[in-house]
Amino acid sequence: MHDALIGSVRIRTRPILMTAVGTCVGMLPIALKWAIGLKRLSPMAIVAIGGLMVSTFLTMVYVPILYSLFEDARVFVTHTFHRLVPEKTGA
């Protein structure tokens, strides 16, 4: 599982970062009030850029960590309950 998580992060990092950075760069003229006629949308662009940066960070860091923690907890619970339940010996 550890190797799968590392491999998935390596594969998905570039497309995720390219999308996020491209969107943020595209919104910069609006956020900096350089876009003609869109100056009133500057606060919304700033919030969108910040949210996109935070969500990208959470996607790249916390999702693999949480997946690993939940998988470890699942394995622990499975092994704990497997030892507590006596196996049936039938004949």
C-alpha positions as CSV (number, residue, x, y, z in Angstrom):
1,M,0.0,0.0,0.0
2,H,2.9,2.4,0.8
3,D,4.4,1.9,-2.6
4,A,0.9,2.4,-4.3
5,L,0.5,5.7,-2.4
6,I,4.0,7.0,-3.4
7,G,3.4,5.9,-7.0
8,S,0.0,7.6,-7.2
9,V,1.4,10.9,-5.8
10,R,4.2,10.8,-8.3
11,I,1.9,10.2,-11.2
12,R,-0.8,12.7,-10.2
13,T,1.3,15.6,-8.9
14,R,2.1,17.1,-12.2
15,P,-1.4,17.2,-13.7
16,I,-2.9,18.5,-10.4
17,L,-0.3,21.3,-10.1
18,M,-0.6,22.2,-13.8
19,T,-4.3,22.6,-13.5
20,A,-4.2,24.6,-10.2
21,V,-1.3,26.9,-11.3
22,G,-2.9,27.5,-14.7
23,T,-6.2,28.5,-13.1
24,C,-4.5,30.7,-10.5
25,V,-2.4,32.5,-13.2
26,G,-5.5,33.0,-15.3
27,M,-7.3,34.6,-12.3
28,L,-4.4,36.9,-11.5
29,P,-5.5,39.8,-13.8
30,I,-8.9,39.8,-12.1
31,A,-7.4,39.6,-8.6
32,L,-5.0,42.4,-9.3
33,K,-7.7,44.6,-10.9
34,W,-6.0,44.6,-14.2
35,A,-9.0,43.2,-16.1
36,I,-11.1,45.9,-17.7
37,G,-14.6,45.8,-16.5
38,L,-14.0,43.1,-13.9
39,K,-12.6,45.1,-11.0
40,R,-15.6,44.4,-8.9
41,L,-14.9,40.7,-9.1
42,S,-11.4,41.1,-7.5
43,P,-12.4,39.8,-4.0
44,M,-14.0,36.7,-5.5
45,A,-10.9,36.0,-7.6
46,I,-8.7,36.4,-4.5
47,V,-10.8,33.9,-2.5
48,A,-10.9,31.5,-5.5
49,I,-7.2,31.5,-5.8
50,G,-6.7,31.0,-2.1
51,G,-9.2,28.2,-2.0
52,L,-7.6,26.5,-5.0
53,M,-4.2,26.7,-3.4
54,V,-5.4,25.3,-0.1
55,S,-7.4,22.5,-1.7
56,T,-4.5,21.5,-3.9
57,F,-2.2,21.3,-0.8
58,L,-4.8,19.2,1.0
59,T,-5.2,17.0,-2.0
60,M,-1.5,16.4,-2.4
61,V,-0.6,16.0,1.3
62,Y,-3.5,15.1,3.5
63,V,-5.5,12.7,1.3
64,P,-2.6,10.1,1.0
65,I,-1.9,10.5,4.8
66,L,-5.5,10.0,5.7
67,Y,-5.8,7.1,3.4
68,S,-2.8,5.5,5.0
69,L,-4.1,6.1,8.5
70,F,-7.5,4.6,7.7
71,E,-6.0,1.6,6.1
72,D,-3.7,1.0,9.1
73,A,-6.8,1.4,11.4
74,R,-8.7,-1.1,9.3
75,V,-5.9,-3.7,9.4
76,F,-5.6,-3.2,13.2
77,V,-9.3,-3.7,13.8
78,T,-9.4,-6.7,11.5
79,H,-6.6,-8.4,13.3
80,T,-7.9,-7.5,16.7
81,F,-11.4,-8.9,16.1
82,H,-10.0,-11.9,14.3
83,R,-8.1,-12.9,17.4
84,L,-11.1,-12.3,19.7
85,V,-13.5,-14.5,17.7
86,P,-12.8,-18.2,18.3
87,E,-12.6,-20.3,15.3
88,K,-15.0,-23.2,15.0
89,T,-13.6,-26.6,14.9
90,G,-16.2,-28.9,13.5
91,A,-16.4,-32.6,12.8
